[in-house]
Amino acid sequence: MSIALTERAPRSLLKMFSLIVGCSVVAGSAALDLHCNSDLQQGTCAGVGQDETSMDLSAAAEDTSLLQSWQTKKPLTLEAAAQQDEGPVRGGHGAEGDRKLDHDMSSFQTSAEAWFHGGGRVLPSSPAALSVLETFRVHGNSSTVTWSVFAAAAILVGAAVFWASSGSATALEGEDITADRWWLIVMSGVVQMVAGSVYAMGAWQDALRDALGTTMDGISLIGAATFAGSLLAMLGGYAFDKLGPKAAVTLGGTLCTLGYLLIGIAVVSADLLTQPVKMSLAATGAMLAGYSSVSLLDNVVCMACSLSFPDNRAAVVGYLKAVLATAAGLWALLWVHVFKAPHGPGLPAYIGFVASVALGATIFSLGGLRILPAGPSRQAFKEADNSRLGTLIFFLVTLSFYDVGVSFFYSRGILMPTSALGYVGIGLGLLPLTLLQARSEEQKPAEQLEPKTLLAPGPQSEGVTFATAILGLDFWLIWLMQFAVFGAGVATNQNLALILESAGSPSASGLGVALFALTSSLSRIAVGILSDKYSHVISRFNWLTLVSACAVAAQFLVSIMSFGAIMLGTLLMGLSFGAFFTVIVPVVNEMYGKKQFGIIMGAQLASQAAAAFLICLKMLPTIYKNATPPGQTSCHGESCYRMSFLLLTGINGVGLVAALWLQQRNKDSMPMDRLA
């Protein structure tokens, strides 16, 4: 018997979230502990969050025997610790001993929290604190065991919630849930914040490379695996069609958490595993995290909102896509300013944090996820709704400019890594939750509530099946456009550092990445709103043509390989990349209907896996290596990337032709009408 999580008290969800975060702290602490093992014998813990000068443990632990115990890795018992502190042990000396041990345990909790959140700067000085920390250490493989237990617990929790949430795909017909549409939008944004974490992997690629002891070729393989799962994106669409958004998002959050934990196990077990095993674990984890983020989180909430808001689907989807892009910048900011060594606790702690948030936040969001029924909840936005959407956009743009500003000043050396910058970013990211006070509005008569979109299917139409859609030319024209735009966007963004290095401007990579992120976010919002409001003037197919033309110009500008041209090309590519993925969801919805919307949309996403493999993993690295002089590892000069981006210009030229053809074919009718 399934349980509708919408009716569950938010307090229970918060308790679940707290439990997962607690598990993350344990995993992060164990990872830090393993990382410090080799350094503790020298009396220092280098590279895991101390200041530039290594912290002397003898200054933190006044008792010589305690320091000796840590250096020899022999656990100190609670009884011995309490005796060294001249206090009786519980059970032996009455209430006074109880109070003393309670004080020590409280000191440990405070010190451990300061150690974890403060980047390792504060070491616990209480004897009981040090002895409890020793319980996380079991000669070498304690971190591996802890992470494995965390992974098993995540699977069990995810499976339980998946079972509970399946079957609650839509609200009951006739139920008055007008206010719930803002829960749907805001909670979908929470899911997008989780999904955006996978796009921040490029920020910690170098740390992952060093932790795994691999080369950039190995990291490129892991990066390609992130999008390889999109070949099976149809399965995510099938889960959406059959089980609804709650179950699909639960499955996505569980797989995303498991993916990050597999990467974490590969990192903390680096000395215990062979290189092929480490790489296999990391690649599998990246594939699970990438697949779930794209196919079971991002795609699912966008489809749910597209179906729930027929008159404002592009505006809502555009906002959610902008959240996805902005979230990537926030996760990268957290890595650089909160977790990155030597000022932060390091990669294992970051991965543990992301894993805990992935599961906790997706479970927390389930209370608002559903496909809204026909009626008041689907009516077109009124003035109050537009004001709320404007507020959400303001919050998002503020966060986006904050991310870009911090990244720019950091790349220029004006800002130093500071954890407070990360905490401010988290605060800005939580602002949309303040809109959850929306109340049900006065309902209009039922006959006035039917949505009237130019391209939306009629009320009695269910759409076409995937088997029918895939036989039509329109399906493949969209697939080809997505292959070209996605391949060009990812190739530009992920290789900006090397592109600018080859062009003689290596210090501008931070500016380039920030520029791409900003223009991508803003274009998603703007095009979403404009394509809804002025659909009678400029159709969504006209927008696809404009986007494809913008991508052609962007790739040609980058191929010039001068600083100004690269920056302008990056700006145009960000606009094209963001706008395309805003428009494509409502276009597919309106072309093929809702019957098998999830499967059809998932099949379209398979083009991303093909683009990642052929363009990012094969074409660009091959041309770069061929242009690199013998005996050198890096390439400098125009030839490093010029041919790659000229080829991408041609590929996007083909995409532009496909867009023009698609526009002409759907001028008077939709595939759903022609193929029915």
N, C-alpha and C positions, 0 to 999 in steps of 0.2 A: 504494500500500500504506500503510495507516494505521498510526500508531505509538501504542501505548498509553503515554500520558505518566505513568501511575501507576508504571511500572517505571523511569522515567528517574531518574537521580541528582539529589537535591535541589540539589547543587552547580551543575549546569547551569542550573537555574531561577534560582538566586541570581545567577549570572553574567548571565543575561538581564535580571534585575531591575536589577542594577547598571548595565548598559548603558543601559537606559531612563532611569534616574535621571540618569546622566551627560548624556544628550541634553537632559533637562529643565534642567539647570544651564546648558548652553550657550544654550538658548532663553531662560531667565530672564535671563541676563547680557546677551544681545543686546537683550532688551526694556528692561532697565534702561538700557542704553547709549543706545538711541534716545530714551528718556524724558529723558535728561540732555543731549541734544545742544544744545538751545537755551540751557540754563543754563550750560554750560561756557564759553561766550564771555564770561560775566560773572565767571568764576572760581568759581562755586558750582554745586552740584547739588541744587537745592531740590525737596522733595516726593517724594523717593524713598528716604527712610530715614535722613536725618541727624537730629541733635537739633533742638530748636526754633530755634536759631540756625544759619544756613546754614554749611556747612563750607567753609572757604577752601582751595582746591586748592593754593595756594602753600605752605601749611603742611604739606601732605602730600608734595609733590614739591619737594625742595630745589633741584634743578637747573632754572634758568630756561628753558633750551632745551626741557626736557621739558614744562613748563607751556605754553610757547609752541606746542609741537607739538599738545598737546591742544586748546588754544583755537582754533587754526586748522584742526583736524581733519585734519592731515597725519600719516599713519602714520610712526612711527619704526622703522627697521629694527633687527633683532637686533644686527647688526654695529655700528651707530652707538651703540646703547644700551650695548653691552659696552665700546666704546672710551671713552664718557663715564664709565664706571665704572672706567676705567684698568685694564682687563683684556683680554688678547688674545682673539681670536675663534677658535673651534674651526676646525681645518683650517689655521690659519696659524701658531700658536705652541705647538704640542705639548700635552703633558698638563696643563700649568698652565692653559692656556686652556680646556681641556675641563672642568677642575674649577671654574673660575670661572663658566663659562656654566651648568654643572649647578647651581651654587649659586644663580644668578639665576633659573633656571627653577623650582627648588625654592621660592624666595622667592615667585615669582609664584603657584605652586599654593597655598601657605599663605595668601597675601594674598587671592587670589581666593575661596578657601573662606570666609575671615573676612568678606570683603565681601558674599558671597551670604547666608551664614547669619547674619551679624550685622546685617543690615538696612542695609548700605551705610555703616556707621560707620567702617570701616577701609578706607582707600584704599591700594593697593599703592605702596610707595615705591621699589621696585627699578626701575631703568630697563628691564631686560628684561621685568619684569612689566607695566609700562605699555605697552611696545611690543607684547606679545602680546595684551593687551586690545584694542589698536587693530586687531588682525586681525578682531575681531568687527564692526568698523564699515566699511561700504562706502557712504558718502555717502547717507544717508537711508533707503534701502529694505533695509538689511542685515537688520533684524529680521524683516521680512516674508519674505525669502528663507529665513532660518533656520527660522522657524516652518513655512513651507511644506515645507521639507526634512524637518523633524521629523514633520509630518503624513504625508508620503509614506513615511517609514521606519516609522511606526506601522502604516500599512496593510499594508506588506510583511511586517512581523513578525507582525501579527495573522493575515494570510492564511496564512502558513507554519504557524503553530501551529494554526489552524483545520483545515487539511488534515491535520495530524498527529493531531489529536484526534478527528476525525469517525470514527464507527463504534465508539467505546469507551464506549457508553452504559451498559452494566451489567457487573458482574463475571461471571466464568464460573460457571456453576452448580456447586455442590459445592466451590468454592474456600473455604478457611478464611481469612476476612477479618473475623473478629469485631471486631478492634481497629480496622478501617478505618471503622467507623461513627462513631468519635470523630474521625477525620480528616475524614469527611464533614461532621460538625457544625461543627467548628472552621474548616475551610476555607470552608464556606458562610457562616460569620460574617465571614471576611475579605472575601468577595464583597459582603456586606451593608454593610461599612464603605465600600466603594467606591460602592455604590448610594446610600448616604445623602448623598453629596456634593451631589447635585442638589437636595436639600431644604434645603441651606444657601445657595442662591443669593440668597435674600432678604436675607442679611446683607451682601452686597456689591452690591446693586442700585444704591445711590447712586453708588458708584465707577464702575460700568458706565455709568450714565447720564451722568456727567461725561466719561468717556473717549470715549463715542460722540457726545457733544454732542446728546443727544436729551432728550425730556421724559419725565415719568412715564407718559404714554400709550404712548410707545414702549417703555418698560420693561415695562408691563403686557402689551403685545403679545408681547414676548419671553417673559415669564412664562407666558402662555397657550400659546405654542408648545411649552413644556417638556412639557406633558401632551397636546398635540394628537396626538402620535404614537401614543397609546394606542388611537386608532381602528383602528390596524393591529396591535394587540397579538396578534391571532390568528396572525400570521406568526411571532412569537416562540414561541407555543405549538406551532406546526407544527414549528419547528426542534427544540424539546424532544422532541416525539413521534417525529420521524424520525431525528434525529442524536444525541440524548442530551444530558445536561447539560454535558459537557466542551465540545463544539462550540458549543452555545448560549452558554455563558458566555464563550468565546473571542471569538465574534462580538460579544457585548455589550461586553466590555472594549475591543475595537478601535473600535467605533462610539462608545462613551463618550469615549475618548481623542480621536478625530477631532472629536467635537462640541465639546469644550473647546478644541481647537486652532483650530477655526474662529472661536470667540469670541475667542481670543487674537489671531488674525490681524486681526480687525476692530478690536481695541483698539490693537495696535501700528502698524497702518496707517491710523490715523485721519486723518492729514494727506494721505494718498495716494489715498483712496477717496472717492467721493461718498456722501452720506448714505443714499440707497436701497441702495447696495451694502453699506455697513457694517451697516445694519439687517438686510438679507437674510442676510448671513453670520452675524450674531449669533443671529438667530431660527432659522436652519437648525442652527447648532451647539447651541442650547438644545433644539431638538426631538430631535436625535440623542442628546444626553446624557440627556434625560428619557426617551425611548423605550427606550433600552438599559438604563437603570437600573431601570425598572419592568418591562419585558417580557422582557428577556434576562438580567438579573442577579437582582433580587429575586424575581420570579415563578418563575424556573427553579429556584433553589436551594430555595425553599419547596416546590415541587412534588416535587422529588427527595427531600426529607426526608419529605414526607407519604407518598409511596409506600414509602419505606424503613423507616419506623417506624410500622406500622399501629396498635400499641397505645399509642404515645406521640406520635402525630403532632401533636396540638394543642400539647403542651408544647414540642416541638422547634421547631415553626413559630412559636409565641409568643415563644420566645427569639430566633429569627432576626429577627422583626419588631421586637422591642425593640432589637436591635443596630442595625437600620436607623434607628430613631428617635433613638437615642443618638448614632449616627455623625453625624447632621445637626448636633447640638450641638457635637460635637468639631470638625468642619470649620469651623463658624462661629467657634469659639474660636480655631482656628489663624489664621483670617483676621484677627480683631480684634487678637490679641496677637503674632502673628509677622510677618504680611505687610502689614497695612494701613499706608499712608503717614499721617503722615510718619515714624513710628518704624520702619516696615518697608519692604521693597523695592517694595511696590506690587502693583497688580492683575495686570500681566503675569506677574510671578514666581509669584504664587499660582496663576494658571490653568495655567502650565507645570508647576508642582508637582503639581496635581491630575491633569493629563493623564498625567504620568509614572506616578503611583501607580495610576491607573485601569488602565493596561495591565500594568504590572509586577506589581501585586498579583493581578490576575485570572489571569495566567499562572502565578504562584507557587501559586495555589490549586488548579490543575488536578489535581495529584497526588492530592487527596483527594476529588474530585467524581465521583460515580457513583450509579446506582440500585442499591442493595444487592439481592442475590439472596435468594430464599426460603431459610430455614435459620437457622443460628446468628446471623447478622448482624441478622436482623429480630426476634429474640426480644424480649419485653417487658423493660423496664429492671429490673435487679435493684438491690440496695442499693448496690453499687459504682457502677453507672451513675447512680443518683439522686444519689450524692455528687458525681460529676463534674459533672452538670448543675447541682447546687447551687453548686459552685465557679465555674462559668461565670457563673451568675446573680449571684453575689457580686461577681465582677470587673466585670460590666456595671453593676450598681447603684452600685458605687463610682465608676465613670466617669460615670454619669448624675448622681449627686449632686455630683461635682466640677464638671461642666459647669454645672449649675444654680447652684452656689455661686459660682463665678467670675463667671458672668453677672450674678448678683444684686449682688454687691459692686462689680462694675465699673459697673453702671447707677447705683449709689448714690454713685459717686465715691470709694469706699473703696480700690479697686484701680486702679492705672494699667496701661496696656498693657505687658506684660513677656513677652519671648519664652520665658522659663523656664516660664511657665504653660502655654504650648503644648507644650513638650517633655515636661512631666509628663503632659499629656493623651495624647500619643502613647505614652508608656511604659505608661500604664494600658490603652490600647487594644490593646497587644501582649501583655498578660498571658495571654489564652486560649491562646496558642501553647505555653505551658508544659504544657498537658494532653496534648500529642501523644505522651506516653510510654506511653499505654495499651497493654496487652498483650492478646492473645487469652485469653479466659477458658475455663474448663473447659466443654466443650459438654455439653448435655443430650441425652438420646436424641431422635432425630428426631421421634418422635411427640409429644413434649412441646413442640416448638418452634413449632408452628403458632399464629399470633396469633389471639386471640379478642376481637375488638372488636364492640360491639353494632351498629355501623352500617357496618362494613367489608364489602365485597362478598365473596361466597363464593370459595373457592379456584379454582373452575372458571369464574368469571364474569370477563369482560373489560370489561364496561360497554357503553355505547351510543355511537353516533357523534354528532358535532356536529349533523348534519342532523336527527337524531331529537330531540336535546335541545332545539334551538331552537324546535321545534314545540310543546313542552310549556309549560304555564302557569308551572310552577315556575321555569324559566329566567328568565322576565321578572319574576317577583316578586323574585328575588334581584337582578337587574339594577336594578330600581327602588329597592330598599333601598340598594344601593351608590351609586347616583346621589345619593340624599338625604344619606347619612352623609358621603360623600367631599366633596360640595359644601359642606356645612355646616362640616366640619372645616377645609378649606382656606380658606374664606371667613373663618372666625374667626381662624385662625392668621396668615394672610398680611396681614390688615388690622388687627391688634391695635394697632399704633402709631397709625394714623389713628382707630380707634374710641376709644381712650383719650384722644387729643388732642381729639376732638369732645366727650368727656364731661368734659373739664377736668382730666385726669390724665395728661399726656403723659410724665411721668418714669417711669410704671409699666409702660411697654411691655416693658422687659427682664424684669421680674418675670412679666408675663403670658405671654410666649413661653417662659420657663423653666418656668413652671407647666404649660403645655400639653405641653411635651416630657417633663417628669417623669411626669405622670399617664398620658400615652400609653404611655411605656415600661413603667411598672409594671403597667398593666392588661393589656398584651400577655402579660407573663410570668404574672401571676396567673390570668387567664382561661384561658390555654393549659393550665396545670397542673390547674386545677379542672375544666375541661370534659372532661379525660381521666379524672381520678380519680373523679369523681362523675357520670359519664355515665348511670349507671343511675337517678340521682335527677333531674338536670337535663340534658336533652338539649341538643345544640348549637343546635337550633331555639329552645329556651327562652332561650338566651343571646342569640340574634339579636333576639328580642323585647325582652329587657331592654335591649340596646344601643340599639335604636330608640327606646324610651321615654326613655332617658337623653338622646338627641340632641334630642328634642322639648323636654324641660325646659331643656336647655342653651341652645337658640336663643331660647326665650322669655325666659330670664333676661338674656341679652345685649341683647334688645330693650328692656329697661327703661332701659338707658343710664345707670345709676349705677355708681360704682366697685365697690362690693361685689357688685352683681348681675353685672357683667361678669366679675369674677374668679371668682365661683362658677360662672357659665356656662362660662367657659374651662376650669375644672377638670373639670366634667362632660363637656364636649365632648372633652377629652383622653382621658378614660376611655372614652367611646363610640367615638371614632376608633380608638384602639389595640385595643380588644377586638374590634371588627368585623373588622379585617383579620387578626386571629389566627384567628378562627373560620371565616372564609369559605373559606380554602383547604381544610381538611379536610372542610367541608360539601360543597363542589363535588366533591371526590374521592369521598366516600361516596355522594353522590347519583347520580353518573354513571359511576363506575368509572374504570379507567385506560386504556381503549381510545383515546380522544382527549381525555384529561385536559388536555393542554396547549392545544389549540385551544379547548376549552370555557372554560377559565379565562382565556385571552387575550381571548375574546369578551366575557367579563364585565368585563374591565378597560376596554373601550371606553366604559363608563358614566362613567369618570373624565374622559375627554376631553370628553364631552358636558357634564358638570357644570362643568368648568373654563371652557368657552366660554360656556355660558348663564348661569351664576351669577357666576363670578369676573370674566369679561371684559365681560359685558353688564349683568346686573342690578345688581350693587353699584355699579359706576362711574356708571351712568346715574342712579340714585337719588341718589348723592352729589353729582353735578354739578347736578342739579335743585334740591337743597337748598342749594347754595352761593350766597350773595348775588352779584348782578351786580358785576363788576369785581374780585372776589376769587378767589383760587386755592385757598383752604382753607375748610372748613366747620366750624362750631362749634355745638354744641347737639344736642339729642336727635333732631331730625328728620333728621340726617345719615345715620343707619344704622337707625333704629327700624323703618321700613317694610321694609327689606331683611330684617331678622331676624324680623319677623313673618311675612313670606312664607316664609322658611326654616323657621319653626316649622310652617307649614302643609304644606310639602313633606315634612318629616320625619314629620308626622302621617300623610301618605299612606304613607310608608315603614313606619310602625308597623302600619298596617292590612295592608300586604303581608306583614310579618313574622308577624302573627297568622294570616293566611290560609295562609302557607307551613307554619307549625307544625301547623295542623289537617290540611292535606293529607298531611303526611308522618308522621302519628302512628303509623300501622300498617304502612306500606310506603314504599319509596323509588321515585323516578322510574325508576331503572334496572330495577326489577322491573315497573313499570307500562307502560313504553315498549318493553321488549324484544320 
